[in-house]
Amino acid sequence: ESHEWLQSVRPVHQLEFVDGLYYFRDHYFKSHSVEDAGRKQQDVLEEMEKTLQQMGCSQGRAWALMLKGKALNVTPDYKPQAEELLAKAVKLDPELVEAWNQLAEEQGLAAEFVHDIAAAVS
C-alpha cells in the first residue's frame, strides 16, 4: 500500500516545527523576562534539540534534510552537521532554493569560524 499522501504531508508538518523554533528565538522576550537574557542561547539550544527530536529521522529526502539543517542554523554558531545536511539537500534537489539559502548562511558562519581560529592562533 502506498503512503505517498503521508510523505507529502510530513514536510509541511516539519516546516511548522522549524518555523516554531525560529519564532521561539525571534520572540523570546515575549515569553521570558529581561532577566532571562543570559539564558536565551541555552534555551534556544534546548528548543532546537526538542525540535530535531519531534521531526524524527527522515534522512534521504531533500526537504527533510533542508529542514533539519535549518533547525541547526537557529543559533549563530557554525555547525558542520548543518552544512553537511544542507549540502546533501541541494545535491538531491538542486532547485530547492531554501536549502541553497541556508547552505550559504552556514558557509558564511564557517568562514567566520575559520577566521576567528586563525586570529586566535596568530
MDAnalysis code that builds the backbone (N, CA, C; Angstrom):
import MDAnalysis as mda
import numpy as np

u = mda.Universe.empty(366, n_residues=122, atom_resindex=np.repeat(np.arange(122), 3), trajectory=True)
u.add_TopologyAttr("name", ["N", "CA", "C"] * 122)
u.add_TopologyAttr("resid", np.arange(1, 123))
u.add_TopologyAttr("resname", ["GLU", "SER", "HIS", "GLU", "TRP", "LEU", "GLN", "SER", "VAL", "ARG", "PRO", "VAL", "HIS", "GLN", "LEU", "GLU", "PHE", "VAL", "ASP", "GLY", "LEU", "TYR", "TYR", "PHE", "ARG", "ASP", "HIS", "TYR", "PHE", "LYS", "SER", "HIS", "SER", "VAL", "GLU", "ASP", "ALA", "GLY", "ARG", "LYS", "GLN", "GLN", "ASP", "VAL", "LEU", "GLU", "GLU", "MET", "GLU", "LYS", "THR", "LEU", "GLN", "GLN", "MET", "GLY", "CYS", "SER", "GLN", "GLY", "ARG", "ALA", "TRP", "ALA", "LEU", "MET", "LEU", "LYS", "GLY", "LYS", "ALA", "LEU", "ASN", "VAL", "THR", "PRO", "ASP", "TYR", "LYS", "PRO", "GLN", "ALA", "GLU", "GLU", "LEU", "LEU", "ALA", "LYS", "ALA", "VAL", "LYS", "LEU", "ASP", "PRO", "GLU", "LEU", "VAL", "GLU", "ALA", "TRP", "ASN", "GLN", "LEU", "ALA", "GLU", "GLU", "GLN", "GLY", "LEU", "ALA", "ALA", "GLU", "PHE", "VAL", "HIS", "ASP", "ILE", "ALA", "ALA", "ALA", "VAL", "SER"])
u.atoms.positions = np.array([
    [0.842, -1.189, 0.000],
    [0.000, 0.000, 0.000],
    [0.882, 1.245, 0.000],
    [0.562, 2.195, -0.851],
    [1.360, 3.410, -0.988],
    [0.981, 4.429, 0.085],
    [2.007, 5.062, 0.643],
    [1.784, 6.108, 1.649],
    [2.275, 7.453, 1.119],
    [2.142, 7.666, -0.193],
    [2.617, 8.920, -0.781],
    [1.953, 10.135, -0.149],
    [0.677, 10.027, 0.179],
    [-0.021, 11.164, 0.787],
    [0.625, 11.545, 2.108],
    [1.096, 10.539, 2.864],
    [1.731, 10.806, 4.148],
    [3.057, 11.529, 3.943],
    [3.809, 11.118, 2.926],
    [5.083, 11.769, 2.646],
    [4.879, 13.215, 2.222],
    [3.801, 13.496, 1.521],
    [3.565, 14.876, 1.095],
    [3.106, 15.748, 2.258],
    [2.513, 15.168, 3.276],
    [2.064, 15.924, 4.449],
    [3.230, 16.172, 5.404],
    [4.119, 15.210, 5.549],
    [5.199, 15.298, 6.518],
    [6.054, 16.559, 6.394],
    [6.502, 16.981, 5.180],
    [7.328, 18.190, 5.118],
    [6.623, 19.428, 5.662],
    [5.337, 19.560, 5.428],
    [4.596, 20.714, 5.947],
    [4.605, 20.673, 7.469],
    [4.399, 19.492, 8.039],
    [4.410, 19.325, 9.486],
    [5.791, 19.679, 10.037],
    [6.846, 19.210, 9.368],
    [8.197, 19.504, 9.819],
    [8.503, 20.992, 9.689],
    [8.002, 21.609, 8.632],
    [8.208, 23.043, 8.457],
    [7.605, 23.814, 9.622],
    [6.457, 23.368, 10.110],
    [5.836, 24.018, 11.268],
    [6.738, 23.920, 12.492],
    [7.398, 22.771, 12.678],
    [8.328, 22.622, 13.805],
    [9.473, 23.630, 13.692],
    [10.065, 23.723, 12.499],
    [11.202, 24.627, 12.304],
    [10.760, 26.078, 12.419],
    [9.611, 26.414, 11.837],
    [9.097, 27.778, 11.968],
    [8.843, 28.122, 13.432],
    [8.334, 27.173, 14.191],
    [8.102, 27.378, 15.620],
    [9.397, 27.636, 16.374],
    [10.445, 26.938, 15.980],
    [11.760, 27.129, 16.598],
    [12.277, 28.544, 16.337],
    [12.177, 28.993, 15.098],
    [12.626, 30.355, 14.771],
    [11.749, 31.397, 15.465],
    [10.460, 31.128, 15.591],
    [9.566, 32.034, 16.315],
    [10.007, 32.124, 17.777],
    [10.327, 30.984, 18.389],
    [10.792, 30.953, 19.773],
    [12.015, 31.849, 19.924],
    [12.982, 31.704, 18.998],
    [14.205, 32.512, 19.066],
    [13.909, 33.997, 18.872],
    [13.128, 34.310, 17.848],
    [12.900, 35.711, 17.482],
    [11.955, 36.451, 18.433],
    [11.120, 35.711, 19.155],
    [10.152, 36.332, 20.070],
    [10.384, 35.881, 21.517],
    [11.624, 35.565, 21.813],
    [11.996, 35.022, 23.123],
    [11.486, 35.884, 24.274],
    [11.614, 37.187, 24.141],
    [11.279, 38.064, 25.264],
    [9.795, 38.352, 25.379],
    [8.995, 37.796, 24.499],
    [7.544, 37.873, 24.679],
    [7.094, 36.882, 25.744],
    [7.881, 35.813, 25.941],
    [7.512, 34.807, 26.936],
    [8.545, 34.695, 28.062],
    [9.603, 35.505, 28.004],
    [10.643, 35.481, 29.034],
    [10.964, 36.911, 29.456],
    [11.430, 37.058, 30.677],
    [11.772, 38.398, 31.170],
    [13.181, 38.776, 30.721],
    [13.493, 40.042, 30.866],
    [14.819, 40.539, 30.514],
    [15.887, 39.852, 31.360],
    [15.535, 39.462, 32.569],
    [16.489, 38.768, 33.441],
    [16.926, 37.428, 32.843],
    [16.133, 36.885, 31.907],
    [16.463, 35.605, 31.274],
    [17.394, 35.766, 30.078],
    [17.837, 36.989, 29.791],
    [18.669, 37.251, 28.608],
    [19.911, 36.361, 28.570],
    [20.508, 36.123, 29.720],
    [21.702, 35.281, 29.787],
    [21.433, 33.824, 29.473],
    [20.188, 33.417, 29.579],
    [19.806, 32.022, 29.311],
    [19.294, 31.815, 27.887],
    [19.110, 32.893, 27.143],
    [18.473, 32.764, 25.830],
    [19.191, 31.745, 24.942],
    [20.505, 31.865, 24.822],
    [21.255, 30.955, 23.953],
    [21.032, 29.499, 24.362],
    [21.102, 29.211, 25.652],
    [20.895, 27.843, 26.128],
    [19.459, 27.389, 25.893],
    [18.497, 28.266, 26.134],
    [17.093, 27.918, 25.897],
    [16.831, 27.627, 24.422],
    [17.455, 28.404, 23.532],
    [17.293, 28.174, 22.091],
    [17.916, 26.832, 21.709],
    [19.079, 26.526, 22.273],
    [19.708, 25.226, 22.005],
    [18.819, 24.067, 22.464],
    [18.229, 24.203, 23.644],
    [17.334, 23.164, 24.154],
    [16.100, 23.022, 23.268],
    [15.567, 24.144, 22.822],
    [14.404, 24.126, 21.934],
    [14.770, 23.489, 20.591],
    [15.989, 23.759, 20.121],
    [16.466, 23.155, 18.876],
    [16.508, 21.632, 19.008],
    [17.031, 21.140, 20.124],
    [17.096, 19.688, 20.342],
    [15.696, 19.077, 20.361],
    [14.764, 19.731, 21.031],
    [13.377, 19.244, 21.054],
    [12.798, 19.198, 19.649],
    [13.063, 20.248, 18.874],
    [12.547, 20.325, 17.507],
    [13.095, 19.179, 16.655],
    [14.389, 18.946, 16.767],
    [15.001, 17.867, 15.984],
    [14.420, 16.510, 16.378],
    [14.149, 16.301, 17.654],
    [13.529, 15.049, 18.103],
    [12.115, 14.923, 17.561],
    [11.353, 16.015, 17.575],
    [9.980, 15.985, 17.067],
    [9.942, 15.681, 15.580],
    [10.944, 16.165, 14.855],
    [10.974, 15.955, 13.410],
    [11.270, 14.505, 13.061],
    [11.902, 13.797, 13.975],
    [12.246, 12.414, 13.689],
    [13.351, 12.344, 12.658],
    [13.618, 11.166, 12.229],
    [14.688, 10.944, 11.274],
    [14.091, 10.641, 9.912],
    [14.136, 11.591, 9.020],
    [13.622, 11.421, 7.663],
    [14.766, 11.588, 6.667],
    [15.918, 11.017, 6.973],
    [17.099, 11.154, 6.127],
    [16.809, 10.678, 4.712],
    [17.478, 11.282, 3.764],
    [17.390, 10.837, 2.388],
    [16.476, 11.687, 1.524],
    [15.651, 12.486, 2.109],
    [14.750, 13.344, 1.333],
    [15.225, 14.777, 1.464],
    [15.329, 15.445, 0.318],
    [15.898, 16.796, 0.287],
    [15.184, 17.757, 1.230],
    [13.867, 17.736, 1.221],
    [13.101, 18.680, 2.047],
    [13.374, 18.456, 3.532],
    [13.360, 17.196, 3.957],
    [13.599, 16.886, 5.367],
    [15.022, 17.249, 5.771],
    [15.975, 17.001, 4.881],
    [17.363, 17.355, 5.177],
    [17.522, 18.869, 5.313],
    [16.849, 19.603, 4.412],
    [16.921, 21.058, 4.480],
    [16.343, 21.567, 5.800],
    [15.204, 21.011, 6.200],
    [14.579, 21.472, 7.441],
    [15.438, 21.157, 8.659],
    [16.063, 19.994, 8.650],
    [16.932, 19.647, 9.772],
    [18.139, 20.589, 9.811],
    [18.715, 20.874, 8.641],
    [19.826, 21.820, 8.568],
    [19.404, 23.212, 9.007],
    [18.211, 23.622, 8.610],
    [17.693, 24.937, 9.010],
    [17.483, 24.994, 10.520],
    [16.994, 23.908, 11.094],
    [16.810, 23.864, 12.550],
    [18.159, 24.023, 13.254],
    [19.192, 23.381, 12.735],
    [20.518, 23.516, 13.326],
    [21.067, 24.933, 13.156],
    [20.619, 25.641, 12.135],
    [21.077, 27.007, 11.859],
    [20.464, 28.045, 12.782],
    [19.611, 27.651, 13.696],
    [18.911, 28.625, 14.529],
    [19.863, 29.408, 15.434],
    [20.995, 28.848, 15.752],
    [21.970, 29.549, 16.594],
    [23.044, 30.177, 15.711],
    [23.732, 31.190, 16.203],
    [24.716, 31.886, 15.366],
    [26.050, 31.150, 15.228],
    [26.159, 29.959, 15.763],
    [27.418, 29.213, 15.720],
    [27.483, 28.321, 14.482],
    [28.691, 28.128, 13.980],
    [28.908, 27.222, 12.849],
    [28.695, 25.783, 13.298],
    [27.940, 25.033, 12.501],
    [27.690, 23.627, 12.799],
    [27.974, 22.798, 11.553],
    [29.068, 22.028, 11.555],
    [29.397, 21.200, 10.395],
    [28.254, 20.260, 9.998],
    [27.499, 19.764, 10.978],
    [26.386, 18.861, 10.675],
    [25.325, 19.580, 9.828],
    [25.060, 20.847, 10.126],
    [24.090, 21.615, 9.342],
    [24.579, 21.763, 7.908],
    [25.854, 22.098, 7.749],
    [26.413, 22.258, 6.403],
    [26.323, 20.943, 5.627],
    [26.614, 19.841, 6.283],
    [26.549, 18.525, 5.637],
    [25.123, 18.186, 5.197],
    [24.153, 18.402, 6.079],
    [22.756, 18.117, 5.744],
    [22.268, 18.983, 4.587],
    [22.623, 20.262, 4.628],
    [22.179, 21.187, 3.586],
    [22.846, 20.875, 2.247],
    [24.120, 20.484, 2.287],
    [24.813, 20.097, 1.053],
    [24.144, 18.871, 0.432],
    [23.741, 17.917, 1.262],
    [23.023, 16.735, 0.757],
    [21.682, 17.138, 0.156],
    [21.003, 18.072, 0.806],
    [19.696, 18.511, 0.317],
    [19.804, 19.133, -1.073],
    [20.796, 20.009, -1.279],
    [20.918, 20.651, -2.595],
    [21.412, 19.671, -3.656],
    [22.137, 18.659, -3.221],
    [22.569, 17.638, -4.172],
    [21.365, 16.816, -4.641],
    [20.471, 16.507, -3.695],
    [19.273, 15.733, -4.040],
    [18.266, 16.552, -4.845],
    [18.157, 17.833, -4.521],
    [17.189, 18.700, -5.212],
    [17.828, 20.065, -5.449],
    [18.541, 20.225, -6.574],
    [19.228, 21.482, -6.852],
    [18.305, 22.692, -6.995],
    [17.009, 22.472, -7.118],
    [16.072, 23.590, -7.258],
    [15.443, 23.999, -5.922],
    [15.879, 23.411, -4.841],
    [15.344, 23.734, -3.517],
    [16.044, 25.000, -3.004],
    [15.473, 26.136, -3.329],
    [16.089, 27.443, -3.074],
    [16.379, 27.662, -1.588],
    [15.447, 27.288, -0.732],
    [15.641, 27.493, 0.712],
    [16.871, 26.733, 1.203],
    [17.122, 25.549, 0.660],
    [18.311, 24.782, 1.053],
    [19.582, 25.524, 0.643],
    [19.579, 26.106, -0.563],
    [20.733, 26.894, -1.012],
    [20.949, 28.092, -0.095],
    [19.869, 28.774, 0.271],
    [19.976, 29.943, 1.155],
    [20.552, 29.554, 2.514],
    [20.051, 28.474, 3.080],
    [20.539, 28.025, 4.382],
    [21.995, 27.572, 4.294],
    [22.348, 26.905, 3.190],
    [23.730, 26.453, 2.997],
    [24.671, 27.652, 2.914],
    [24.271, 28.687, 2.178],
    [25.102, 29.897, 2.077],
    [25.291, 30.541, 3.449],
    [24.218, 30.561, 4.245],
    [24.320, 31.125, 5.593],
    [25.297, 30.319, 6.443],
    [25.201, 28.994, 6.361],
    [26.084, 28.132, 7.153],
    [27.524, 28.263, 6.682],
    [27.740, 28.380, 5.387],
    [29.105, 28.530, 4.873],
    [29.691, 29.880, 5.278],
    [28.842, 30.893, 5.393],
    [29.304, 32.185, 5.917],
    [29.758, 32.053, 7.359],
    [29.013, 31.271, 8.147],
    [29.401, 31.023, 9.537],
    [30.711, 30.238, 9.598],
    [30.892, 29.308, 8.660],
    [32.127, 28.519, 8.611],
    [33.319, 29.425, 8.336],
    [33.151, 30.375, 7.408],
    [34.240, 31.301, 7.089],
    [34.595, 32.154, 8.310],
    [33.577, 32.621, 9.030],
    [33.822, 33.399, 10.249],
    [34.546, 32.551, 11.296],
    [34.139, 31.290, 11.415],
    [34.742, 30.361, 12.365],
    [36.232, 30.179, 12.066],
    [36.567, 29.942, 10.791],
    [37.965, 29.767, 10.381],
    [38.752, 31.053, 10.632],
    [38.144, 32.195, 10.311],
    [38.807, 33.483, 10.539],
    [39.098, 33.687, 12.024],
    [38.121, 33.366, 12.876],
    [38.300, 33.527, 14.325],
    [39.407, 32.628, 14.859],
    [39.472, 31.419, 14.351],
    [40.533, 30.493, 14.781],
    [41.891, 31.010, 14.340],
    [41.982, 31.468, 13.102],
    [43.236, 31.996, 12.595],
    [43.693, 33.208, 13.402],
    [42.749, 34.061, 13.760],
    [43.091, 35.251, 14.560],
    [43.554, 34.855, 15.965],
    [42.940, 33.811, 16.517],
    [43.307, 33.370, 17.867],
    [44.690, 32.731, 17.891],
    [45.054, 32.072, 16.809],
    [46.346, 31.368, 16.736],
    [47.477, 32.352, 16.499],
    [47.212, 33.421, 15.738],
    [48.312, 34.353, 15.412],
    [48.558, 35.382, 16.478],
])
